[in-house]
Amino acid sequence: MNQEHAWRSAIMHCIANPTEVGTDNAYEYYPDGLLVVENGLIKAIGHAEELLPTLAPETQITHHPDGLILPGFIDTHIHYPQTDIIGAYGEQLLEWLNKYTFPEEGKFADKHYATEVAKRFLDELLKNGTTTALVFGTVHKTSVDAFFEEASARDLRMICGKVLMDRNAPDFLTDTPESGYQESKELIEKWHNTGRLHYAITPRFAPTSTPEQLALAGKLLNEYDDVYMHTHLSENVQECEWVQSLFPESKHYLDVYDHHNLLSERSVFAHGIHLCDEEMQRLADTQSSISFCPTSNLFIGSGLFDLAKADLFKVNVGMGTDVGGGTSFSMFTTLNEAYKVTQLRGQNLDPIKSLYMATLGGAKALQLQDKIGNLAVGTEADFVVVNTQATPLLKTRTERATSIQDTLFALMILGDDRAIQATYSHGQCVFQNT
């Protein structure tokens, strides 16, 4: 049976970092394009008039004349157990954790509860066009099992990890260095590289792990050379001061993780707002990445990420929604806030750079650029069909667009989940806006 299927629409994807090669060399755009998929992989991409004659007669073609096909979005930092506390009112980071986050995460000892939240969480990601995410579980092993079971059932490329937290947290949310190490090891053996799933070693952040636990996290990272490390870094001024008091021998916040061998090309640090030059350089030297989480940074009042500084030091940056401190699952909304953060920094965020960070840049942060992040031939067919006329305002704005950059910018500023017509993972439709 022929497994070939083609989608005809405007198509756009990034092929390089605009900061490195220039905006015009960083993307490919086909105003009337064709994306050909076979057995879950991209077989061809190009202009429709050139590719249509090459198709087998029985190939099914789906046409979206008002659509724009983009790669599936990649969320490099999000907490699935915080799905139901999104939009919780009025606290900064440390107070927010104690008032909202920790009580909610305590519920994830219950496998049934964790499974129901995981289902809703994945539904939200897919209706917003996000096909891959780097995800926090809770301290409970069951929370990670529940998440991976649901992601596996949908054949999604997802990364998750059990939180490591052995101090400065409620008793019902703490493990020990030894139990955290052992349970993480068991989860790695069970889930890492199973299907399209991967594991991330996940210390919550330096204040909630003892040096002994951080050392064992570093040991795990060394024992499994292709697992990820996912944590928070330099989000809040008060947090940074707390880290310095807990680890007085460290030069700075990043040095705590560095001392415990947690920096690597597979390490992703959420936020990175208050970093000195030395920290930026060290991230670059180790090929570690930052997840830029603008909706969360603004909502919790943490500060304004310095994207230009990260680019100067050649630190790879992906986008993160950081739900539930972040206020939207939508990558369009997240890029909207990212643009405003850079404006407040006196910088300017080009829409091509925005799309890069939400797709190929995220894939590079996860060392998955050979599989996802753009629509190159041979990569997995994770893509989104965007309806550029999804709302009356978006329709009138995009009809006036003079370039693909202008269309993208309109989607960034005016788009949300309503603009996602369909989401495909591994060539299969996993969301359809009816």
MARMITI-145614 format. One record per residue (C-alpha): x, y, z; residue in three letters. Coordinates in pm, 1 decimal. Layout:
N
- X|Y|Z|Ala
...
***
This chain:
434
- 0.0|0.0|0.0|Met
- 134.7|345.7|-93.3|Asn
- 209.3|550.4|218.0|Gln
- 282.0|871.9|28.3|Glu
- 78.5|1183.8|110.2|His
- 133.3|1543.6|-0.1|Ala
- 21.9|1879.2|139.6|Trp
- -4.8|2184.0|-85.6|Arg
- 18.4|2525.3|77.1|Ser
- 257.5|2809.9|134.5|Ala
- 551.3|2650.2|314.6|Ile
- 828.4|2808.6|518.5|Met
- 1104.3|2671.9|741.7|His
- 1440.4|2777.1|882.7|Cys
- 1760.4|2612.0|765.2|Ile
- 2011.7|2805.8|979.5|Ala
- 2044.8|3061.7|1257.4|Asn
- 1977.2|3410.3|1114.9|Pro
- 2226.9|3560.3|1359.4|Thr
- 2503.4|3351.7|1204.7|Glu
- 2418.9|3351.8|833.4|Val
- 2195.2|3656.7|787.9|Gly
- 1818.0|3660.3|770.3|Thr
- 1791.5|3605.7|393.0|Asp
- 2006.4|3291.2|408.6|Asn
- 1834.7|3140.6|709.1|Ala
- 1508.2|3015.9|560.6|Tyr
- 1333.8|2864.8|261.4|Glu
- 990.7|2984.5|149.8|Tyr
- 760.3|2839.5|-112.8|Tyr
- 453.8|3062.1|-178.4|Pro
- 284.9|2765.9|-350.5|Asp
- 467.7|2472.0|-203.4|Gly
- 434.1|2097.6|-173.1|Leu
- 538.8|1885.2|122.7|Leu
- 557.1|1513.9|44.7|Val
- 557.2|1265.1|332.5|Val
- 613.0|890.1|319.4|Glu
- 608.0|655.3|618.0|Asn
- 631.9|942.8|865.8|Gly
- 933.2|1108.9|703.5|Leu
- 962.7|1404.8|470.2|Ile
- 1030.5|1277.5|120.7|Lys
- 1030.5|1605.8|-70.8|Ala
- 974.1|1978.7|-25.0|Ile
- 962.8|2243.2|-293.8|Gly
- 752.4|2439.4|-538.3|His
- 424.9|2267.3|-620.6|Ala
- 460.1|2312.7|-996.6|Glu
- 792.6|2127.9|-987.8|Glu
- 693.3|1844.8|-753.5|Leu
- 336.9|1766.9|-862.9|Leu
- 446.0|1589.3|-1184.3|Pro
- 676.1|1361.4|-982.5|Thr
- 403.2|1221.1|-757.8|Leu
- 262.6|873.3|-799.8|Ala
- -91.6|882.2|-948.9|Pro
- -247.7|748.6|-628.8|Glu
- -79.7|1002.1|-397.9|Thr
- -336.5|1184.4|-186.8|Gln
- -298.3|1564.0|-191.7|Ile
- -441.2|1787.8|80.4|Thr
- -468.0|2150.0|-28.7|His
- -470.3|2448.4|209.9|His
- -497.8|2756.0|-16.1|Pro
- -511.3|2997.2|279.1|Asp
- -261.9|2802.3|484.9|Gly
- 102.8|2824.3|581.7|Leu
- 290.2|2506.6|669.7|Ile
- 556.6|2548.0|937.5|Leu
- 765.5|2294.9|1131.3|Pro
- 609.2|2174.8|1455.5|Gly
- 696.4|2407.3|1741.1|Phe
- 948.1|2297.6|2004.9|Ile
- 894.2|2404.0|2365.3|Asp
- 1224.8|2379.5|2551.7|Thr
- 1086.5|2437.3|2901.4|His
- 744.7|2351.1|3044.2|Ile
- 594.4|2187.2|3356.8|His
- 310.5|1948.5|3282.0|Tyr
- 210.6|1917.7|3652.4|Pro
- 142.7|2293.5|3657.5|Gln
- -120.2|2278.0|3381.1|Thr
- -407.9|2345.7|3620.5|Asp
- -246.7|2635.1|3808.7|Ile
- -177.1|2844.0|3499.3|Ile
- -283.0|3202.6|3566.7|Gly
- -255.2|3174.3|3947.8|Ala
- -257.3|3528.4|4085.1|Tyr
- -0.5|3759.5|4219.8|Gly
- 327.5|3618.6|4346.6|Glu
- 695.0|3624.6|4255.4|Gln
- 898.2|3309.1|4207.9|Leu
- 971.8|3172.4|4555.0|Leu
- 632.5|3268.5|4696.7|Glu
- 463.4|3129.9|4384.1|Trp
- 630.8|2792.4|4431.6|Leu
- 520.7|2760.4|4793.3|Asn
- 167.9|2895.7|4747.5|Lys
- 65.1|2724.9|4424.2|Tyr
- 320.8|2488.1|4275.0|Thr
- 419.2|2261.3|4559.5|Phe
- 61.1|2189.8|4679.3|Pro
- -45.5|2104.1|4323.4|Glu
- 256.5|1884.4|4255.5|Glu
- 180.1|1682.7|4567.7|Gly
- -124.2|1540.7|4387.6|Lys
- 94.3|1361.7|4133.0|Phe
- 169.7|1075.0|4366.1|Ala
- -167.8|952.7|4235.0|Asp
- -110.0|785.1|3897.2|Lys
- -469.8|835.8|3784.7|His
- -451.9|1209.2|3855.7|Tyr
- -117.6|1238.2|3676.2|Ala
- -256.2|1055.3|3372.0|Thr
- -559.7|1281.8|3342.8|Glu
- -343.1|1593.8|3360.3|Val
- -97.0|1448.4|3109.0|Ala
- -382.1|1395.2|2862.2|Lys
- -504.2|1753.7|2897.4|Arg
- -149.4|1886.2|2878.9|Phe
- -71.7|1704.7|2554.5|Leu
- -405.9|1811.6|2408.3|Asp
- -313.9|2174.5|2476.5|Glu
- 31.7|2140.9|2325.6|Leu
- -101.4|1984.8|2006.1|Leu
- -386.1|2231.9|1958.8|Lys
- -118.2|2503.1|1975.5|Asn
- 106.5|2333.8|1720.5|Gly
- 375.8|2215.4|1962.8|Thr
- 500.6|1870.3|1866.4|Thr
- 805.4|1836.7|2095.7|Thr
- 860.7|1962.4|2450.7|Ala
- 1121.2|1935.8|2725.3|Leu
- 900.8|1866.0|3025.1|Val
- 927.1|1868.9|3403.1|Phe
- 747.5|1591.5|3590.2|Gly
- 725.7|1594.7|3968.6|Thr
- 938.8|1422.6|4229.0|Val
- 709.6|1119.2|4190.6|His
- 825.8|844.7|3958.5|Lys
- 461.1|780.2|3867.3|Thr
- 430.2|1129.7|3719.4|Ser
- 692.4|1047.3|3457.4|Val
- 543.7|705.2|3381.0|Asp
- 203.4|867.2|3327.1|Ala
- 344.9|1132.4|3095.9|Phe
- 549.2|893.1|2884.3|Phe
- 259.5|648.5|2851.2|Glu
- 36.0|919.3|2708.1|Glu
- 307.9|1062.3|2481.3|Ala
- 392.8|715.2|2353.8|Ser
- 28.7|641.2|2270.8|Ala
- 32.0|945.8|2039.4|Arg
- 376.5|869.4|1890.7|Asp
- 514.6|1208.5|1997.2|Leu
- 881.2|1302.9|2028.6|Arg
- 887.6|1415.6|2391.4|Met
- 1144.2|1452.2|2669.3|Ile
- 1061.9|1435.2|3041.0|Cys
- 1223.8|1370.6|3376.0|Gly
- 1154.3|1310.3|3741.0|Lys
- 1227.6|1613.2|3957.9|Val
- 1521.2|1577.8|4198.7|Leu
- 1456.0|1772.3|4518.4|Met
- 1595.3|1672.1|4856.9|Asp
- 1576.5|1996.0|5057.2|Arg
- 1398.1|2329.7|5092.4|Asn
- 1067.2|2180.3|4986.7|Ala
- 770.4|2017.9|5165.1|Pro
- 832.1|1668.3|5301.3|Asp
- 572.0|1522.5|5064.7|Phe
- 777.6|1646.0|4768.0|Leu
- 1130.6|1548.4|4865.6|Thr
- 1341.0|1247.8|4775.1|Asp
- 1696.5|1165.6|4884.2|Thr
- 2016.2|1171.0|4679.6|Pro
- 2011.1|791.4|4667.1|Glu
- 1640.6|745.8|4587.5|Ser
- 1648.0|1022.4|4329.6|Gly
- 1946.9|862.8|4160.0|Tyr
- 1797.2|514.3|4163.2|Gln
- 1450.7|615.8|4044.8|Glu
- 1597.4|830.4|3768.9|Ser
- 1812.8|538.2|3659.1|Lys
- 1510.6|307.9|3647.2|Glu
- 1314.6|560.2|3441.1|Leu
- 1605.2|606.4|3200.8|Ile
- 1629.6|231.2|3148.0|Glu
- 1254.6|206.2|3092.1|Lys
- 1182.6|508.0|2872.6|Trp
- 1491.7|670.0|2721.6|His
- 1505.1|611.4|2343.9|Asn
- 1187.1|405.1|2360.8|Thr
- 1006.2|497.6|2042.5|Gly
- 1036.8|876.5|2011.9|Arg
- 1084.4|937.7|2385.3|Leu
- 1388.7|1067.5|2573.7|His
- 1480.4|1123.3|2936.6|Tyr
- 1606.9|1436.7|3108.4|Ala
- 1784.2|1437.9|3444.5|Ile
- 1587.4|1707.6|3624.8|Thr
- 1713.0|1876.9|3941.8|Pro
- 1448.5|2142.4|4005.6|Arg
- 1701.7|2414.7|4076.2|Phe
- 2012.4|2449.5|4289.2|Ala
- 1836.5|2558.1|4612.9|Pro
- 1627.3|2240.0|4635.1|Thr
- 1914.6|1995.7|4588.0|Ser
- 2203.0|1926.4|4823.6|Thr
- 2554.2|1903.8|4682.0|Pro
- 2524.2|1525.9|4723.8|Glu
- 2218.0|1513.5|4501.1|Gln
- 2369.6|1741.4|4237.6|Leu
- 2679.8|1519.8|4233.9|Ala
- 2467.4|1211.8|4166.2|Leu
- 2280.8|1398.7|3891.9|Ala
- 2618.7|1468.0|3732.8|Gly
- 2706.7|1100.4|3770.9|Lys
- 2388.8|1003.8|3582.2|Leu
- 2469.3|1248.2|3304.5|Leu
- 2810.1|1085.5|3270.9|Asn
- 2673.6|730.3|3283.3|Glu
- 2424.4|786.6|3000.7|Tyr
- 2590.3|991.6|2730.5|Asp
- 2273.8|1077.7|2539.8|Asp
- 2030.9|1175.6|2816.2|Val
- 1944.7|1538.0|2880.6|Tyr
- 1986.7|1765.2|3181.4|Met
- 1708.3|2014.7|3246.2|His
- 1691.7|2270.8|3526.0|Thr
- 1640.6|2637.0|3612.0|His
- 1908.3|2905.4|3618.3|Leu
- 1916.8|3266.8|3728.3|Ser
- 1545.9|3338.4|3699.0|Glu
- 1490.3|3575.3|3989.1|Asn
- 1718.1|3814.6|4181.6|Val
- 1605.5|3679.7|4519.1|Gln
- 1668.7|3324.3|4394.6|Glu
- 2021.7|3416.9|4284.0|Cys
- 2097.5|3560.8|4627.0|Glu
- 1962.9|3244.2|4788.9|Trp
- 2187.6|3027.1|4572.6|Val
- 2491.1|3233.0|4672.2|Gln
- 2409.0|3186.6|5041.1|Ser
- 2360.1|2809.9|5000.1|Leu
- 2674.7|2762.7|4789.8|Phe
- 2913.5|3034.7|4915.9|Pro
- 3214.1|2862.6|4758.5|Glu
- 3067.7|2906.6|4407.4|Ser
- 3167.6|3201.4|4188.5|Lys
- 2813.5|3242.7|4060.1|His
- 2490.5|3051.2|4003.3|Tyr
- 2607.6|2858.8|3697.2|Leu
- 2922.1|2753.6|3879.7|Asp
- 2707.9|2543.1|4115.3|Val
- 2595.5|2326.9|3824.0|Tyr
- 2935.9|2337.7|3660.0|Asp
- 3103.8|2213.6|3978.1|His
- 2876.4|1908.1|3967.4|His
- 2942.6|1832.6|3598.8|Asn
- 2597.0|1931.1|3475.8|Leu
- 2695.7|2142.8|3175.7|Leu
- 2694.0|1970.5|2836.7|Ser
- 2561.6|1996.5|2482.6|Glu
- 2246.4|1825.6|2613.4|Arg
- 2195.3|2061.8|2907.2|Ser
- 1909.8|2311.8|2888.2|Val
- 1883.2|2589.8|3146.7|Phe
- 1552.7|2771.9|3175.2|Ala
- 1554.8|3153.3|3200.9|His
- 1916.5|3271.0|3236.8|Gly
- 1806.1|3630.0|3295.1|Ile
- 2068.7|3754.0|3540.3|His
- 2388.1|3605.1|3395.2|Leu
- 2731.2|3765.1|3396.3|Cys
- 2968.5|3749.2|3100.5|Asp
- 3163.8|3462.8|3253.9|Glu
- 2848.3|3253.7|3284.8|Glu
- 2750.2|3324.9|2925.0|Met
- 3095.5|3227.7|2805.0|Gln
- 3088.8|2904.8|3002.6|Arg
- 2748.7|2812.6|2855.2|Leu
- 2892.1|2872.0|2509.5|Ala
- 3208.0|2672.1|2580.1|Asp
- 3008.0|2369.2|2694.0|Thr
- 2742.4|2407.9|2419.1|Gln
- 2474.4|2428.9|2687.1|Ser
- 2150.7|2603.1|2589.5|Ser
- 1911.6|2855.5|2741.4|Ile
- 1533.6|2837.9|2722.8|Ser
- 1390.2|3189.3|2685.0|Phe
- 1055.7|3198.7|2872.3|Cys
- 911.4|3548.9|2823.4|Pro
- 550.0|3501.0|2936.4|Thr
- 669.1|3349.4|3263.4|Ser
- 942.4|3609.1|3316.2|Asn
- 692.5|3890.7|3278.3|Leu
- 409.1|3726.0|3472.2|Phe
- 621.2|3638.3|3776.4|Ile
- 817.6|3962.6|3749.3|Gly
- 1155.2|3794.4|3711.4|Ser
- 1320.1|4026.4|3459.2|Gly
- 1401.8|4075.0|3091.6|Leu
- 1617.2|3816.2|2914.7|Phe
- 1908.4|3965.2|2719.4|Asp
- 1884.9|3786.5|2383.9|Leu
- 2144.3|4010.6|2220.1|Ala
- 2396.8|3915.2|2488.6|Lys
- 2327.8|3545.0|2436.2|Ala
- 2377.1|3592.4|2062.2|Asp
- 2699.6|3783.4|2122.9|Leu
- 2839.4|3490.0|2318.3|Phe
- 2695.5|3240.8|2064.5|Lys
- 2481.0|3065.7|2324.6|Val
- 2207.1|2859.6|2165.3|Asn
- 1859.4|2978.9|2267.3|Val
- 1528.1|2796.8|2234.6|Gly
- 1181.1|2913.9|2336.4|Met
- 993.8|2795.3|2643.6|Gly
- 635.7|2858.3|2750.9|Thr
- 715.2|2759.0|3112.4|Asp
- 352.6|2674.9|3184.6|Val
- 224.9|2721.5|3456.2|Gly
- 439.3|3023.3|3551.2|Gly
- 406.4|3097.5|3182.8|Gly
- 61.4|3210.7|3080.9|Thr
- 3.0|3040.2|2745.8|Ser
- 65.9|2713.1|2565.5|Phe
- 75.9|2909.2|2239.6|Ser
- 416.6|2957.8|2078.8|Met
- 271.2|3251.3|1885.2|Phe
- 178.3|3420.5|2213.1|Thr
- 518.3|3333.7|2357.9|Thr
- 695.0|3494.0|2060.2|Leu
- 467.3|3797.5|2098.3|Asn
- 598.6|3845.2|2452.1|Glu
- 956.4|3771.8|2343.0|Ala
- 934.0|4056.8|2093.4|Tyr
- 817.3|4292.7|2367.8|Lys
- 1094.4|4181.9|2604.3|Val
- 1355.8|4260.2|2340.6|Thr
- 1189.4|4595.8|2273.1|Gln
- 1219.6|4683.1|2641.7|Leu
- 1586.2|4583.8|2618.3|Arg
- 1632.1|4828.9|2330.9|Gly
- 1673.0|4537.3|2090.7|Gln
- 1469.5|4416.5|1795.5|Asn
- 1353.9|4058.8|1735.5|Leu
- 1320.7|3969.4|1368.8|Asp
- 1030.6|3730.0|1288.4|Pro
- 1264.3|3486.0|1113.3|Ile
- 1482.4|3471.2|1424.6|Lys
- 1165.5|3418.0|1628.9|Ser
- 1058.4|3122.5|1417.5|Leu
- 1412.7|2986.3|1428.3|Tyr
- 1415.7|2983.2|1809.6|Met
- 1073.5|2816.2|1821.6|Ala
- 1174.2|2542.5|1576.3|Thr
- 1529.0|2468.3|1459.6|Leu
- 1692.6|2653.5|1750.8|Gly
- 1493.1|2441.2|1992.7|Gly
- 1590.7|2127.5|1803.4|Ala
- 1958.4|2226.2|1827.5|Lys
- 1919.3|2283.6|2201.7|Ala
- 1796.4|1925.1|2220.9|Leu
- 2053.6|1786.0|1974.9|Gln
- 1765.0|1668.9|1757.7|Leu
- 1820.4|1888.6|1452.3|Gln
- 1873.3|1579.3|1235.6|Asp
- 1521.1|1461.5|1323.3|Lys
- 1300.3|1766.2|1388.5|Ile
- 1306.4|2147.2|1378.7|Gly
- 1263.9|2205.4|1006.9|Asn
- 1116.8|2035.4|700.7|Leu
- 1437.2|1904.6|544.1|Ala
- 1415.4|1584.3|341.0|Val
- 1467.6|1282.0|565.3|Gly
- 1350.7|1446.3|885.5|Thr
- 1043.1|1339.2|1075.9|Glu
- 717.1|1486.6|947.0|Ala
- 626.6|1700.4|1248.3|Asp
- 454.6|2006.3|1106.9|Phe
- 173.1|2254.5|1155.4|Val
- -81.3|2389.5|910.6|Val
- -149.9|2751.6|1005.2|Val
- -467.2|2926.3|891.4|Asn
- -358.3|3281.4|813.5|Thr
- -725.8|3387.6|802.7|Gln
- -831.4|3226.0|1129.3|Ala
- -980.9|3544.8|1272.5|Thr
- -1120.0|3857.6|1101.2|Pro
- -833.4|4068.8|1234.6|Leu
- -569.6|3818.1|1126.4|Leu
- -732.4|3789.2|783.0|Lys
- -726.8|4162.5|713.8|Thr
- -372.6|4194.8|849.8|Arg
- -219.1|3903.1|655.9|Thr
- -391.9|4009.4|334.3|Glu
- -192.4|4332.2|362.4|Arg
- 134.8|4149.4|428.7|Ala
- 408.9|4238.0|182.4|Thr
- 647.4|3949.5|262.3|Ser
- 666.3|3619.5|448.3|Ile
- 841.7|3807.0|729.1|Gln
- 541.7|4038.4|755.8|Asp
- 301.2|3743.1|758.9|Thr
- 503.7|3570.8|1030.9|Leu
- 511.7|3885.0|1239.2|Phe
- 133.9|3922.4|1211.6|Ala
- 94.4|3562.7|1329.1|Leu
- 332.7|3626.0|1619.6|Met
- 141.3|3930.4|1737.6|Ile
- -218.1|3837.1|1653.2|Leu
- -211.8|3456.7|1637.0|Gly
- -299.9|3199.6|1900.6|Asp
- -444.5|2846.7|1906.8|Asp
- -725.5|2953.3|1670.5|Arg
- -467.8|2989.8|1392.7|Ala
- -361.6|2624.7|1416.2|Ile
- -561.8|2441.0|1150.5|Gln
- -392.3|2103.4|1201.0|Ala
- -93.4|1949.5|1375.6|Thr
- 93.8|1648.0|1241.2|Tyr
- 336.3|1425.3|1429.3|Ser
- 539.5|1165.6|1241.0|His
- 311.0|1222.7|944.2|Gly
- -10.5|1152.4|1134.9|Gln
- -273.3|1412.9|1219.6|Cys
- -280.1|1455.7|1598.6|Val
- -498.0|1768.8|1605.3|Phe
- -757.0|1906.3|1365.8|Gln
- -934.3|2238.8|1418.8|Asn
- -1288.0|2164.9|1314.4|Thr
***
